[in-house]
Amino acid sequence: MSPSYDVIVIGLGGMGSAAAHHLSARGARVLGLEKFGPVHDRGSSHGGSRITRQSYFEDPAYVPLLLRAYELYEDLARATGREIAILGGGVMVGRPDSRTVAGSLRSARQWDLPHEMLDAKEIRRRFPTLTPDDDEVALYERKAGLLRPENTVAAHLQLATRQGAELRFEEPVLRWEPYRDGVRVHTAENTCTAARLVICPGAWAPGLLADLGVPFTVERQVMYWFQPRGGTGPFVPERHPIYVWEDAAGVQVYGFPAIDGPGLGAKVAFFRKGRATTPETIDRTVREDEVRDMAGHVSRHIPDLPGTFLKAATCMYTTTPDEHFVIARHPDHPESVTVACGFSGHGFKFVPVVGEILADLALTGSTAHPIGLFDPARLAAAPAGGARP
């Protein structure tokens, strides 16, 4: 007879590991299935750091979820003893009418978030590593900072296991289907049944959730580490903030302080400058011309950063046409299946609260968190790569 669980979670990366924790914390019998090993680097939850911020330029609707996520970061660190967040402050830089600055200011004002507006002279004074143009400004947020993605995933897996969840790694899911009053999941090794299914497939969403009708685009992205000219001293968290920097052409770069020691440099990347790929065909080799492009771009405003190239790593964004998430009960199987996908390159900061939302939806059918923006019905007829509404 097939083993039976209350909830099966497909995918144990950022969102799935959090879901497994929150479900098992509520007493559910949980089976977690992961294609790769624990805390792997094949998807979108690796790279040593992820930015977190509350003055959210993407949409003010995200702010309540961020406020809850910040509470859950603290809970996670306290429960596991792991470093989860380093909140050393951050700047959103660009011209005043740029999406990065204007959107951040809109969210800060709407939700009464603590912030400061800095002109170019003040940016240079406070943060000597940064050299903005005279017509650029920044929104400074003291509570911005970074998350440790590998630690976050490991912490959620640790708690899920402690709470009795069964987690299986190196066991790819082949397909899933409705079964009696629940679902049946076929893996490369087993067939399992459960009353509920939570699917957190990351870049594998186009295959596992093709029936959603959402035109996901999977994009190859590159993260770069440089050893700054003169060393990392000026780039430590106490002196150098996290940043999102939008230039006059709308190109966004984001980066971090040096958090891993004097010889391991500081990380920087383009926010959206990827190319379409699939998890099976992604090119994980980073070419010299890509490194030169990154170094040339960032040197305009952080001239000491690209001193010596150290390393690069690839990851994947799974992007929806409007760059908002998909978090919902499955429209064709609302009683038994919940989905979380399409995080569009800005989802990791929400990991703990998404886990809480998924536990709500799977166990009770609803959540008090505001997730109306994430209904997949808005995208079912949208063309791939369509414009943001």
C-alpha positions in Angstrom: 0.0 0.0 0.0 1.3 3.5 -0.8 2.3 5.6 2.2 -0.1 8.3 3.0 0.6 11.8 4.4 -1.4 14.9 5.3 0.7 17.0 2.9 3.3 16.3 0.3 5.6 19.2 -0.5 7.3 19.1 -3.9 10.6 21.1 -3.9 12.6 21.9 -0.8 14.4 25.0 -1.8 13.5 28.4 -0.3 9.7 28.2 -0.4 9.3 24.5 -0.1 11.6 24.2 2.9 9.7 27.0 4.7 6.4 25.3 3.8 7.6 22.0 5.2 8.6 23.8 8.5 5.3 25.6 8.9 3.2 22.6 8.0 5.0 20.3 10.4 5.0 22.9 13.1 1.2 22.7 13.0 1.2 18.9 13.4 0.7 17.9 9.8 2.3 14.6 8.6 4.6 16.0 5.9 6.6 14.4 3.2 9.0 16.7 1.4 10.5 15.7 -2.0 13.5 17.3 -3.6 15.2 16.6 -6.9 18.6 17.4 -5.6 20.4 17.2 -2.3 19.7 19.5 0.7 20.7 23.2 0.3 21.8 22.7 -3.3 23.0 25.2 -5.9 21.0 24.1 -8.9 18.1 26.5 -8.6 17.5 29.9 -7.1 18.3 29.7 -3.4 22.1 29.9 -3.3 24.9 32.4 -3.7 25.6 33.4 -0.1 23.4 36.5 0.1 20.1 38.0 -1.0 18.9 41.5 -0.5 16.0 42.3 1.8 14.3 45.6 2.1 10.9 47.0 3.1 10.5 50.2 1.0 9.5 48.0 -1.9 9.6 49.6 -5.3 7.8 46.7 -7.0 4.5 47.5 -5.3 3.4 48.7 -1.9 1.1 45.6 -1.6 4.2 43.6 -0.7 5.0 45.6 2.4 2.8 43.8 4.9 4.3 40.5 3.8 7.8 41.9 4.3 7.0 43.1 7.8 5.8 39.6 8.7 8.9 38.1 7.0 11.2 40.2 9.2 9.5 38.8 12.3 10.0 35.3 11.0 13.7 35.9 10.2 14.2 36.6 13.9 12.2 33.5 15.0 14.2 31.3 12.6 17.5 32.6 13.8 16.5 32.2 17.4 15.2 28.6 16.9 18.2 27.3 15.0 21.2 29.5 16.1 22.0 30.2 12.5 22.8 33.6 10.9 19.8 34.5 8.8 19.8 38.3 8.3 22.4 41.1 8.5 20.5 44.3 8.5 23.2 46.9 8.0 21.1 49.4 5.9 20.7 49.9 2.2 20.2 52.5 -0.5 17.9 52.6 -3.5 19.8 54.8 -6.0 18.8 56.5 -9.2 17.2 59.6 -10.6 14.3 60.9 -8.6 11.7 59.6 -11.2 13.3 56.2 -11.6 11.3 53.2 -10.6 13.8 52.2 -8.0 13.7 55.5 -6.2 10.1 56.7 -6.8 8.7 53.3 -6.2 10.6 52.8 -3.0 9.5 56.3 -1.8 5.9 55.5 -2.6 6.0 52.3 -0.4 7.8 54.1 2.4 5.3 56.9 2.5 2.2 54.7 2.2 3.3 52.4 5.0 5.1 55.0 7.1 8.4 53.2 7.0 11.5 54.9 8.5 13.6 56.2 5.6 15.8 59.1 4.5 16.2 60.8 1.2 19.8 61.6 0.3 21.2 63.8 -2.4 24.3 62.9 -4.3 26.6 64.9 -2.0 25.2 63.2 1.1 25.4 59.7 -0.5 29.1 60.3 -1.1 29.7 61.7 2.4 28.0 58.8 4.1 29.2 56.0 1.8 32.6 56.9 0.3 32.6 53.7 -1.8 29.7 55.1 -3.9 30.1 57.9 -6.5 26.6 58.9 -7.8 26.1 61.4 -10.5 25.0 64.8 -9.4 21.4 64.3 -10.5 21.0 61.0 -8.6 19.5 60.5 -5.2 18.9 57.6 -2.8 16.3 56.4 -0.5 18.2 55.1 2.6 16.5 52.4 4.7 18.2 51.4 7.9 16.3 48.1 8.1 17.5 47.0 4.7 20.2 44.4 4.5 20.8 40.8 3.4 19.7 37.3 4.0 21.8 34.2 4.0 19.9 31.9 1.6 21.8 28.6 2.3 21.4 29.2 6.1 17.7 30.0 5.6 17.0 26.8 3.7 19.1 24.7 6.1 17.3 26.2 9.1 13.8 25.5 7.7 14.9 21.9 6.9 16.4 21.5 10.3 13.1 22.6 12.0 10.9 20.5 9.7 13.0 17.4 10.5 12.9 18.2 14.2 9.1 18.5 14.0 8.7 15.1 12.4 8.6 15.8 8.6 10.0 13.1 6.4 12.3 14.8 3.8 13.6 12.8 0.8 16.4 14.2 -1.3 17.7 13.0 -4.7 14.2 11.9 -5.5 12.8 13.7 -8.6 9.1 14.0 -9.0 7.9 12.7 -12.3 4.2 13.7 -12.2 1.3 14.2 -9.9 -2.4 13.6 -10.2 -5.7 13.9 -8.3 -6.4 10.7 -6.4 -9.6 9.9 -4.5 -10.0 12.8 -2.0 -6.4 13.9 -2.4 -3.4 13.6 -4.6 -0.9 10.9 -5.8 2.7 11.8 -6.5 5.0 9.6 -8.7 8.7 9.9 -8.1 11.6 8.1 -9.7 11.5 5.7 -6.8 8.0 5.7 -5.2 4.3 6.5 -5.5 2.9 8.4 -2.5 -0.5 9.8 -1.6 -1.6 12.6 0.6 -4.7 14.7 1.3 -3.0 17.8 0.2 -0.1 18.8 -2.1 2.0 21.9 -2.0 4.1 22.5 -5.2 7.2 24.8 -5.0 8.9 23.9 -8.2 11.1 27.0 -8.8 12.5 26.9 -12.4 10.7 23.6 -13.0 7.3 25.3 -12.9 6.8 25.3 -16.7 6.7 21.5 -16.6 5.1 20.6 -13.2 2.5 23.4 -13.5 1.9 23.5 -17.2 -1.9 23.2 -16.5 -1.9 26.6 -14.7 -1.7 28.3 -18.1 0.8 30.8 -16.8 3.5 31.8 -19.4 6.6 31.5 -17.2 10.0 32.5 -18.5 13.0 30.9 -17.0 16.1 33.2 -17.2 19.8 32.6 -16.6 21.3 35.1 -14.2 24.9 35.6 -13.1 26.3 36.7 -9.7 29.9 38.1 -9.6 32.4 38.4 -6.8 35.2 41.0 -7.0 38.1 41.8 -4.7 37.9 45.6 -4.4 41.0 47.7 -5.3 42.7 48.4 -1.9 41.0 45.5 -0.1 37.6 44.9 1.5 38.1 47.3 4.4 35.9 50.1 3.0 33.3 47.5 1.9 32.4 45.9 5.2 28.8 46.1 6.3 29.5 48.9 8.8 30.7 51.1 6.0 29.2 49.9 2.7 25.4 49.3 2.3 23.4 46.9 0.2 22.2 48.8 -2.9 19.9 48.7 -5.9 21.1 51.2 -8.5 19.2 52.1 -11.6 20.9 54.1 -14.3 19.3 56.5 -16.9 18.6 53.6 -19.2 16.6 51.7 -16.6 19.3 49.0 -16.0 19.4 47.9 -12.4 22.5 46.6 -10.6 22.4 45.3 -7.0 25.2 44.5 -4.6 26.4 43.7 -1.1 29.0 44.6 1.4 32.0 42.2 1.9 30.6 39.7 4.4 32.8 36.6 4.0 36.2 37.8 5.0 39.0 40.0 3.6 39.9 37.6 0.8 36.5 36.7 -0.6 35.5 40.0 -2.0 32.0 41.6 -2.5 29.1 40.4 -4.6 27.4 42.3 -7.4 24.9 41.5 -10.2 22.6 42.8 -12.8 19.0 42.7 -11.5 17.5 41.8 -14.8 19.9 41.1 -17.6 19.4 37.4 -18.2 18.5 35.3 -21.1 15.9 32.6 -21.6 16.9 29.1 -20.6 15.6 25.9 -19.0 16.9 24.0 -16.0 18.1 21.3 -18.3 20.0 23.5 -20.7 21.3 26.4 -18.6 24.9 27.4 -19.4 26.7 27.5 -16.1 29.9 28.7 -17.6 30.5 32.5 -17.1 32.4 34.0 -20.0 35.0 36.7 -19.9 32.9 39.2 -21.8 30.2 38.9 -19.2 32.7 39.6 -16.5 34.0 42.7 -18.4 30.4 43.9 -18.9 29.7 43.7 -15.2 33.0 45.3 -14.1 32.6 48.1 -16.6 29.0 48.9 -15.5 29.7 48.9 -11.8 32.9 50.8 -12.0 31.0 53.9 -13.1 29.6 54.4 -9.6 31.7 52.1 -7.4 35.1 52.5 -9.0 37.1 50.5 -6.4 34.8 47.5 -6.5 35.9 45.6 -9.7 39.6 45.4 -8.7 40.1 41.7 -9.3 37.5 39.2 -10.5 37.3 36.3 -8.1 34.4 34.0 -9.2 30.9 33.9 -10.6 27.9 31.7 -10.2 24.6 31.2 -12.1 21.1 31.0 -10.8 17.7 31.1 -12.4 14.8 33.5 -12.2 11.3 32.1 -13.0 9.5 35.2 -14.2 5.8 36.0 -14.8 4.8 38.5 -17.4 4.0 41.2 -14.8 6.9 40.1 -12.5 4.5 39.4 -9.6 4.3 36.0 -7.8 1.9 33.1 -8.2 0.7 31.9 -4.8 -2.7 30.3 -4.7 -4.8 27.2 -4.5 -4.7 25.5 -7.8 -7.7 26.7 -9.9 -8.4 23.1 -11.2 -7.8 21.4 -7.8 -8.6 24.0 -5.2 -9.4 21.5 -2.4 -6.1 19.6 -2.6 -3.3 21.5 -4.4 -1.5 24.8 -3.5 1.1 26.4 -5.7 3.9 28.9 -5.1 6.1 29.8 -8.1 7.0 32.6 -10.5 9.0 34.6 -7.9 10.5 36.6 -10.7 13.9 37.3 -9.2 12.7 39.1 -6.0 11.1 36.3 -4.0 13.7 35.1 -1.5 13.1 37.8 1.0 9.6 36.5 1.4 10.6 32.9 2.0 9.4 32.5 5.7 6.1 34.3 5.2 5.4 32.3 2.0 5.9 29.2 4.0 3.3 30.4 6.5 0.9 31.3 3.7 1.3 27.9 2.1 0.6 26.2 5.4 -2.6 28.3 5.8 -3.8 27.5 2.3 -3.1 23.8 2.4 -4.5 23.2 5.9 -7.4 25.7 6.1 -8.0 26.8 2.5 -7.5 30.5 3.2 -5.0 32.9 4.7 -5.2 36.2 6.4 -2.2 37.5 4.5 -2.9 39.7 1.5 -2.2 37.6 -1.6 -4.8 38.8 -4.0 -2.0 40.2 -6.3 -0.7 36.7 -6.8 -3.8 35.0 -8.3 -2.7 33.0 -11.4 -6.0 33.9 -13.1 -4.6 37.3 -14.0 -1.9 35.7 -16.2 -3.7 32.8 -17.8 -4.1 34.6 -21.1 -1.0 36.8 -21.0 1.7 36.4 -23.6 5.2 35.3 -22.5 7.4 38.3 -21.9 4.5 40.6 -21.9 4.7 44.2 -20.5 4.2 45.0 -16.9 0.6 46.4 -16.4 
